[in-house]
Amino acid sequence: MACRIVASVRPAGCEELLAAAVRARADGADLLELRADAAGAEFDRWLECVPRLPLPTIVTVRPRTHGGEFSGPEAERLRSLARATRVAAWIDVEAETAAENAAFPGRARRIVSHHDWNGTPDDLEPRLAALVARHPDAVVKLAATARSLEDVTRIVRAQRRAATAGASVACFALGEIGSPTRHLAGCLGATLVYGAIAGHEPTAPGQVDVATLAQVDRVGLQTTEWSAAAVIGDPIGHSLSPRLHGRLYAIDRLPRALVPIRAADLAAALRLCDALGITGAAITLPHKEAATALAVGPIPGSPWPPSGGATNTLIRAADGWRAANSDVIGLAAAIDAAPAAALARVRHALLLGAGGAARSALFVLRQRGIAVTVTARRAAAAAALAGEFGAATAPWAARADVGHDLLINATPVGMAPRVDDSPFPAAALRRATLVLDLVYRPRRTRLLQDAAAAGALPLEGVTMFVAQALAQHACFTGRAASPAAAAAARAEIEAALAVTAPPLR
């Protein structure tokens, strides 16, 4: 059975409910959950709206004791649910409350839910199995708060085992680190997945917006036979990798999805990948050097160690994870986007940063015979990186005094949400120099805007981002994206970045 997308909303009234339902349907939802916990005296009026809604509706009246807003007597809540069964397609009843086994008059189907807001219980799987045994004709929903990636891994395994046994279940890890359980709900065999509606507050922590679930992840099409990849980093919410890869998969009709994983510990993230069945991973900051250390060797056809010593692509093999660095492809594309005459004048580059992205940039620059000065807030890291490639160093405080024809920002400074920050003094930017910012969100960073105002030549990081992703796609799938998919993916990213891209003057 296909996983159905539930748009969950806690409206202020009937008009807002109807507008939310219309938006949810347009975004790709299959069902609407009406969180009527706080409806109060308006409850019956809300129920009158339900038959007019464009989506089959789940009515939920969750008590405060189970994380909701209903604070009245339990008998009153039961009467409300009984009335809801006459117009709703589904009702949600909480396990271990009087509603769990109450007899209701209508034909609405039941979702029996259990929420743990404090953590992930040690008896997660026995608890899920007991609920399924008590309610074989209902959908059993179990949501637990994930305090670690290990918690997410346990929830994923519980979902997989229950689905394999034929149970109709929906297990989720609450919180941001639990979002993979939503993005890949169909791949994991979940019956339902809950999402937020644009313009409305999520009704549970970690909910993904409905449009992403339907249009990027294609959850409704996912099956347990699909393949999956991940993008792993910390932070990860800014990443547009899922949108880009999702568009590539959709245009070329590949049964694949790519999920973001926020992880401070790369090894823990890769263990979660094992549970999720993920076969490839895009690695972003701060894990590009750690990924090289965890890899067992190169992806076939790639050098070892990876170009520049950093890894941004991992592929699962029988003996472990194998590595490559498509960043060098992206960096070369970004540099080559400069006017040929300006590029021909480049003799010396100033590189800001000493992490994995800086390592890749330094590799590309030295391959081209360009002299490089490395500067970073971590002076020791800058010295160590420069020493590997025969580059010079300069103190971070003196970076504005270093002569250069090309300036590359390989730090996260200027990345959303701190879009007004710049890693280089505006007054020190010089006319006709090339300025490449590897930050792509926002598309036109403060550094690039300052560069344009100074008469320098700004180069956007989005070029690198798209080029390296297309190379990753070939690693993940074993085939290059079609020209139509590549063009659509770039257009998707440019559209996503347009709202944060003021013109460069």
C-alpha positions as CSV (number, residue, x, y, z in Angstrom):
1,M,0.0,0.0,0.0
2,A,1.3,3.4,-0.9
3,C,2.2,5.8,1.9
4,R,-0.3,8.6,2.1
5,I,0.7,12.2,3.0
6,V,-1.3,13.8,5.8
7,A,-1.4,17.6,6.0
8,S,-1.8,18.5,9.7
9,V,-3.3,21.8,10.7
10,R,-4.5,23.5,13.8
11,P,-6.7,26.2,12.4
12,A,-8.2,29.3,14.0
13,G,-11.6,28.8,12.3
14,C,-13.5,27.4,9.4
15,E,-12.2,29.9,6.8
16,E,-8.6,29.1,7.7
17,L,-9.4,25.4,7.7
18,L,-10.8,25.5,4.2
19,A,-7.9,27.6,2.9
20,A,-5.4,25.2,4.5
21,A,-7.1,22.2,2.9
22,V,-7.1,23.8,-0.5
23,R,-3.4,24.6,-0.2
24,A,-2.6,21.1,1.2
25,R,-4.3,19.4,-1.8
26,A,-2.5,21.7,-4.3
27,D,0.8,20.8,-2.6
28,G,0.1,17.0,-2.9
29,A,-1.5,15.9,0.4
30,D,-3.8,12.9,0.3
31,L,-5.5,13.5,3.7
32,L,-6.0,16.4,6.1
33,E,-5.6,16.1,9.8
34,L,-7.8,18.6,11.7
35,R,-6.3,19.2,15.0
36,A,-9.4,20.3,16.9
37,D,-7.9,20.1,20.4
38,A,-8.6,23.8,21.1
39,A,-11.8,24.2,19.1
40,G,-13.9,24.5,22.3
41,A,-17.4,25.8,21.6
42,E,-16.6,26.0,17.9
43,F,-16.1,22.3,17.5
44,D,-19.5,21.5,16.0
45,R,-19.1,24.4,13.6
46,W,-15.7,23.0,12.5
47,L,-17.3,19.6,11.9
48,E,-19.9,21.2,9.7
49,C,-17.0,22.4,7.5
50,V,-15.5,18.9,7.1
51,P,-17.8,17.6,4.3
52,R,-16.9,20.7,2.3
53,L,-13.1,20.1,2.5
54,P,-11.3,18.9,-0.7
55,L,-9.5,16.1,1.2
56,P,-10.6,13.2,3.3
57,T,-10.2,14.3,6.9
58,I,-8.8,12.9,10.1
59,V,-10.2,14.5,13.3
60,T,-7.9,14.6,16.3
61,V,-8.8,15.9,19.7
62,R,-5.6,15.3,21.6
63,P,-5.6,15.9,25.4
64,R,-2.9,17.9,27.2
65,T,-1.8,14.7,29.0
66,H,-0.7,13.3,25.5
67,G,0.8,16.5,24.1
68,G,-2.3,18.2,22.8
69,E,-4.4,21.2,23.9
70,F,-7.7,19.7,25.0
71,S,-8.1,20.3,28.7
72,G,-11.7,19.4,29.4
73,P,-13.1,16.2,30.9
74,E,-12.4,12.9,29.1
75,A,-16.2,12.3,28.8
76,E,-16.5,15.5,26.8
77,R,-13.6,14.5,24.5
78,L,-15.3,11.1,23.9
79,R,-18.5,12.8,22.9
80,S,-16.6,15.1,20.5
81,L,-14.9,12.1,18.9
82,A,-18.2,10.3,18.6
83,R,-19.7,13.3,16.7
84,A,-16.6,13.4,14.5
85,T,-17.1,9.8,13.4
86,R,-20.2,10.8,11.5
87,V,-18.4,13.2,9.1
88,A,-14.7,12.4,9.2
89,A,-13.0,9.6,7.2
90,W,-10.7,8.9,10.2
91,I,-10.4,9.7,13.9
92,D,-7.2,9.6,15.9
93,V,-7.5,8.1,19.4
94,E,-4.6,7.9,21.9
95,A,-3.4,4.6,23.3
96,E,-3.9,4.1,27.0
97,T,-6.9,6.5,27.2
98,A,-10.6,5.8,27.4
99,A,-10.8,6.6,23.7
100,E,-8.6,3.7,22.7
101,N,-11.3,1.0,23.1
102,A,-14.4,3.2,23.1
103,A,-17.3,2.3,20.8
104,F,-18.2,5.1,18.4
105,P,-21.3,5.3,16.1
106,G,-19.9,6.4,12.8
107,R,-17.9,4.6,10.1
108,A,-14.7,6.6,10.5
109,R,-11.5,4.4,10.5
110,R,-9.2,4.6,13.5
111,I,-5.6,5.7,13.9
112,V,-4.4,4.6,17.3
113,S,-1.5,6.8,18.3
114,H,1.2,6.8,21.0
115,H,3.5,9.8,21.5
116,D,6.5,9.9,23.7
117,W,7.6,13.5,24.2
118,N,10.4,12.7,26.6
119,G,12.5,10.3,24.6
120,T,12.6,7.0,22.8
121,P,11.5,4.2,25.2
122,D,13.7,1.1,25.7
123,D,10.7,-1.1,25.0
124,L,9.9,0.6,21.7
125,E,9.4,-2.5,19.6
126,P,7.4,-4.5,22.2
127,R,5.2,-1.5,22.8
128,L,4.5,-1.2,19.0
129,A,3.9,-4.9,18.7
130,A,1.3,-4.8,21.6
131,L,-0.5,-1.9,19.9
132,V,-0.7,-3.7,16.6
133,A,-1.9,-6.9,18.3
134,R,-4.7,-4.9,20.1
135,H,-5.8,-3.0,16.9
136,P,-5.3,-5.2,13.8
137,D,-7.8,-3.2,11.8
138,A,-6.4,0.3,12.7
139,V,-3.4,2.2,11.6
140,V,-1.0,2.3,14.6
141,K,1.0,5.5,14.8
142,L,4.0,5.7,17.2
143,A,6.1,8.9,17.5
144,A,9.0,9.2,19.9
145,T,11.4,12.0,20.6
146,A,14.9,11.3,19.3
147,R,17.7,12.4,21.5
148,S,20.4,10.9,19.3
149,L,20.9,9.3,15.9
150,E,20.9,6.0,17.7
151,D,17.3,6.7,18.8
152,V,16.4,7.4,15.1
153,T,18.0,4.2,14.1
154,R,15.9,2.2,16.6
155,I,12.7,3.8,15.4
156,V,13.6,3.1,11.7
157,R,14.2,-0.6,12.6
158,A,10.9,-0.8,14.4
159,Q,9.1,0.6,11.4
160,R,10.8,-1.7,9.0
161,R,10.1,-4.8,11.0
162,A,6.5,-4.0,11.6
163,A,5.9,-3.2,8.0
164,T,7.7,-6.4,6.9
165,A,5.3,-8.3,9.1
166,G,2.4,-6.8,7.3
167,A,1.3,-4.3,10.0
168,S,-0.3,-1.0,9.1
169,V,2.0,1.3,11.0
170,A,3.5,4.8,10.9
171,C,6.6,5.3,13.2
172,F,8.4,8.6,13.4
173,A,11.2,10.2,15.3
174,L,10.2,13.6,16.6
175,G,12.6,16.5,16.2
176,E,14.9,17.7,13.4
177,I,17.3,14.7,13.6
178,G,14.3,12.5,13.1
179,S,13.3,14.0,9.7
180,P,14.7,11.0,7.7
181,T,11.8,8.9,9.1
182,R,9.4,11.3,7.3
183,H,11.4,12.0,4.1
184,L,11.7,8.2,3.5
185,A,8.4,7.1,5.0
186,G,7.3,5.2,1.9
187,C,10.7,3.5,1.5
188,L,10.4,2.3,5.2
189,G,6.9,0.9,4.6
190,A,4.9,3.5,6.6
191,T,1.2,3.8,6.0
192,L,1.0,7.5,6.7
193,V,3.4,10.4,7.0
194,Y,2.4,13.8,8.5
195,G,3.5,17.1,7.1
196,A,3.1,20.8,7.7
197,I,1.2,23.2,5.4
198,A,2.9,26.2,4.1
199,G,2.1,29.3,6.2
200,H,1.0,27.2,9.2
201,E,3.0,26.2,12.3
202,P,3.9,22.5,12.3
203,T,1.7,20.5,14.7
204,A,4.7,18.3,15.8
205,P,8.5,18.9,16.0
206,G,10.4,17.8,12.9
207,Q,7.4,17.8,10.5
208,V,8.5,18.4,6.9
209,D,6.3,20.6,4.7
210,V,3.8,18.8,2.5
211,A,5.2,20.1,-0.8
212,T,8.6,18.7,0.0
213,L,7.2,15.3,0.9
214,A,5.1,15.1,-2.2
215,Q,7.1,16.9,-4.9
216,V,10.8,16.5,-3.8
217,D,10.7,13.2,-1.9
218,R,7.8,11.8,-3.9
219,V,6.7,9.8,-0.8
220,G,3.5,8.7,-2.3
221,L,5.4,6.9,-5.0
222,Q,8.1,5.4,-2.7
223,T,8.1,1.7,-2.1
224,T,10.4,-0.5,0.0
225,E,12.2,-1.4,-3.3
226,W,13.4,2.2,-3.8
227,S,17.0,3.2,-3.4
228,A,18.0,6.1,-1.2
229,A,20.9,8.5,-0.7
230,A,21.6,11.1,1.9
231,V,23.3,14.5,2.4
232,I,25.0,14.6,5.8
233,G,26.2,17.7,7.6
234,D,25.8,20.0,10.6
235,P,23.9,22.2,10.0
236,I,21.9,20.7,7.1
237,G,18.6,22.6,7.0
238,H,20.0,25.1,4.4
239,S,21.0,22.4,2.0
240,L,19.4,22.3,-1.4
241,S,20.9,18.9,-2.3
242,P,17.5,17.1,-1.7
243,R,15.7,19.4,-4.1
244,L,18.4,19.2,-6.8
245,H,18.8,15.4,-6.6
246,G,15.0,15.0,-6.3
247,R,14.5,16.8,-9.5
248,L,17.1,14.7,-11.3
249,Y,15.4,11.6,-10.1
250,A,11.9,12.8,-11.0
251,I,12.8,13.9,-14.6
252,D,14.6,10.7,-15.3
253,R,12.0,8.6,-13.5
254,L,14.4,7.0,-11.2
255,P,13.0,5.2,-8.1
256,R,15.2,7.0,-5.7
257,A,15.2,9.7,-3.0
258,L,17.8,11.7,-1.2
259,V,17.3,12.6,2.5
260,P,19.0,15.2,4.7
261,I,20.7,13.9,7.9
262,R,21.9,16.4,10.5
263,A,24.8,14.8,12.4
264,A,27.6,16.0,14.6
265,D,29.1,12.6,14.4
266,L,29.7,11.2,10.9
267,A,30.2,7.6,12.1
268,A,26.8,7.7,13.9
269,A,25.2,9.1,10.7
270,L,26.6,6.2,8.6
271,R,25.1,3.7,11.1
272,L,21.8,5.3,10.6
273,C,22.4,5.1,6.8
274,D,22.8,1.3,7.3
275,A,19.3,1.1,9.0
276,L,17.7,3.3,6.3
277,G,19.2,1.3,3.5
278,I,21.1,4.3,2.1
279,T,23.6,3.4,-0.6
280,G,25.3,6.8,-1.2
281,A,26.0,9.9,0.8
282,A,26.8,13.5,-0.1
283,I,29.1,14.9,2.6
284,T,29.1,18.5,3.6
285,L,30.7,20.6,6.4
286,P,32.1,19.7,8.8
287,H,32.7,16.1,7.8
288,K,34.7,16.2,4.5
289,E,38.0,15.2,6.1
290,A,36.4,12.7,8.5
291,A,34.8,11.0,5.6
292,T,38.2,10.3,4.1
293,A,39.3,8.7,7.3
294,L,36.2,6.5,7.5
295,A,36.4,5.3,3.9
296,V,38.0,2.0,3.0
297,G,39.2,3.1,-0.5
298,P,38.1,5.0,-3.6
299,I,35.0,4.7,-5.7
300,P,36.1,2.8,-8.8
301,G,37.6,5.3,-11.3
302,S,38.4,7.8,-8.6
303,P,41.9,8.5,-7.2
304,W,43.0,7.4,-3.7
305,P,43.4,9.3,-1.5
306,P,40.6,11.5,-2.9
307,S,41.7,14.6,-4.8
308,G,42.9,17.1,-2.3
309,G,42.5,14.7,0.6
310,A,38.8,15.6,1.2
311,T,35.7,13.5,0.5
312,N,32.3,14.8,-0.4
313,T,30.9,11.6,-1.9
314,L,30.6,8.1,-0.3
315,I,29.2,4.9,-1.9
316,R,28.4,1.8,0.0
317,A,30.4,-1.3,-1.1
318,A,30.6,-4.8,0.3
319,D,33.7,-3.9,2.3
320,G,32.5,-0.5,3.6
321,W,32.2,3.0,2.3
322,R,34.2,4.1,-0.7
323,A,35.1,7.7,-1.4
324,A,35.4,10.4,-4.1
325,N,35.6,14.2,-4.2
326,S,33.4,15.8,-6.8
327,D,34.0,19.2,-5.2
328,V,37.1,19.5,-7.4
329,I,34.9,19.1,-10.5
330,G,32.5,21.8,-9.1
331,L,35.4,24.2,-8.2
332,A,36.9,23.9,-11.7
333,A,33.5,24.7,-13.2
334,A,33.0,27.7,-10.9
335,I,36.4,29.1,-11.7
336,D,36.0,28.5,-15.4
337,A,32.7,30.5,-15.3
338,A,34.9,33.6,-15.1
339,P,35.6,35.6,-18.3
340,A,38.5,34.1,-20.1
341,A,40.5,37.3,-20.2
342,A,40.2,37.8,-16.4
343,L,41.0,34.1,-15.7
344,A,44.1,34.4,-17.9
345,R,45.4,37.2,-15.6
346,V,45.2,35.1,-12.4
347,R,48.6,34.4,-10.9
348,H,47.9,34.5,-7.2
349,A,44.9,33.4,-5.2
350,L,43.9,34.2,-1.6
351,L,42.1,31.3,0.0
352,L,39.9,31.9,3.0
353,G,39.4,28.8,5.2
354,A,41.2,25.6,6.0
355,G,38.5,22.9,6.0
356,G,37.4,20.3,3.5
357,A,36.2,22.8,0.9
358,A,39.4,24.8,1.2
359,R,41.4,21.7,0.7
360,S,39.6,20.9,-2.6
361,A,40.0,24.5,-3.7
362,L,43.8,24.5,-3.0
363,F,44.1,21.2,-4.9
364,V,42.5,22.7,-8.0
365,L,44.5,26.0,-7.8
366,R,47.8,24.2,-7.4
367,Q,47.0,21.9,-10.3
368,R,46.6,25.0,-12.5
369,G,49.9,26.4,-11.3
370,I,48.4,29.3,-9.4
371,A,50.3,30.5,-6.3
372,V,48.1,30.5,-3.2
373,T,48.1,32.1,0.2
374,V,45.9,30.4,2.8
375,T,44.4,32.3,5.7
376,A,42.0,31.1,8.4
377,R,40.9,31.9,11.9
378,R,42.6,28.7,13.0
379,A,46.2,29.6,12.2
380,A,47.5,26.1,12.9
381,A,45.0,24.5,10.5
382,A,45.9,27.0,7.8
383,A,49.6,26.3,8.2
384,A,49.1,22.5,8.1
385,L,46.9,22.7,4.9
386,A,49.3,25.2,3.2
387,G,52.3,23.0,4.0
388,E,50.7,20.0,2.3
389,F,50.4,21.9,-1.0
390,G,53.5,24.2,-0.9
391,A,51.3,27.3,-0.4
392,A,52.0,30.4,1.7
393,T,50.0,31.5,4.8
394,A,49.0,34.8,6.2
395,P,47.4,35.8,9.5
396,W,43.6,36.1,9.4
397,A,43.9,39.6,10.8
398,A,46.2,40.6,7.9
399,R,44.2,38.9,5.0
400,A,43.3,42.3,3.5
401,D,46.9,43.1,2.9
402,V,47.7,40.0,0.8
403,G,47.9,40.8,-2.9
404,H,45.8,38.5,-5.1
405,D,44.0,38.2,-8.5
406,L,41.5,35.6,-7.2
407,L,39.8,35.5,-3.8
408,I,38.0,32.3,-2.8
409,N,35.8,32.1,0.3
410,A,35.8,28.5,1.5
411,T,34.4,29.3,5.0
412,P,30.7,29.2,5.9
413,V,30.7,33.0,6.7
414,G,27.8,34.6,5.0
415,M,25.7,31.5,4.9
416,A,22.0,31.8,5.8
417,P,20.7,32.8,8.3
418,R,23.7,35.2,8.9
419,V,23.4,36.7,5.4
420,D,24.8,40.1,6.4
421,D,28.2,38.7,7.4
422,S,31.2,38.7,5.1
423,P,34.6,37.0,5.5
424,F,36.5,39.9,3.8
425,P,36.5,43.6,4.4
426,A,34.5,45.4,1.7
427,A,37.1,48.3,1.6
428,A,39.9,45.8,0.7
429,L,38.1,44.4,-2.4
430,R,39.8,45.6,-5.6
431,R,38.6,46.3,-9.1
432,A,38.9,43.6,-11.8
433,T,39.8,40.8,-9.3
434,L,37.8,37.6,-9.3
435,V,35.8,36.8,-6.2
436,L,34.4,33.3,-5.8
437,D,32.2,32.5,-2.8
438,L,31.5,28.8,-2.3
439,V,28.5,29.7,-0.1
440,Y,25.5,29.4,-2.4
441,R,22.7,30.2,0.0
442,P,22.1,33.0,-0.3
443,R,23.0,32.9,-4.0
444,R,24.5,36.5,-3.9
445,T,26.2,36.7,-0.6
446,R,27.3,39.9,1.2
447,L,30.8,39.2,-0.1
448,L,29.6,39.0,-3.7
449,Q,27.5,42.1,-3.4
450,D,30.5,44.0,-2.0
451,A,32.7,42.7,-4.8
452,A,30.3,43.9,-7.4
453,A,30.1,47.3,-5.8
454,A,33.9,47.5,-5.8
455,G,34.2,46.7,-9.5
456,A,35.5,43.2,-8.9
457,L,34.1,40.2,-10.8
458,P,31.8,38.1,-8.6
459,L,31.5,34.3,-9.2
460,E,28.5,32.5,-7.6
461,G,28.9,29.3,-5.6
462,V,25.7,27.9,-7.2
463,T,27.8,26.9,-10.2
464,M,30.1,24.8,-8.1
465,F,27.1,23.3,-6.2
466,V,25.3,22.2,-9.3
467,A,28.4,20.8,-11.1
468,Q,29.6,18.8,-8.1
469,A,26.0,17.4,-7.5
470,L,25.8,16.2,-11.1
471,A,29.0,14.3,-10.6
472,Q,27.7,12.9,-7.4
473,H,24.5,11.8,-9.2
474,A,26.6,9.8,-11.6
475,C,28.3,8.1,-8.7
476,F,25.0,7.3,-6.9
477,T,23.2,6.0,-9.9
478,G,25.9,4.7,-12.2
479,R,24.7,7.0,-15.0
480,A,24.9,10.6,-16.0
481,A,21.7,12.7,-15.7
482,S,20.0,13.4,-18.9
483,P,20.5,16.9,-20.4
484,A,16.8,17.6,-19.7
485,A,17.2,16.5,-16.0
486,A,20.4,18.5,-15.5
487,A,18.7,21.7,-17.0
488,A,15.6,21.2,-14.8
489,A,17.7,20.7,-11.7
490,R,19.7,23.9,-12.2
491,A,16.4,25.8,-12.9
492,E,15.0,24.3,-9.7
493,I,17.9,25.6,-7.6
494,E,18.0,29.0,-9.3
495,A,14.3,29.4,-8.6
496,A,14.8,28.4,-4.9
497,L,17.6,30.9,-4.6
498,A,15.9,33.7,-6.4
499,V,14.2,35.2,-3.4
500,T,17.5,35.7,-1.7
501,A,19.4,37.0,-4.7
502,P,19.4,40.7,-5.0
503,P,21.0,42.0,-8.3
504,L,24.7,42.4,-8.4
505,R,25.4,46.1,-9.3
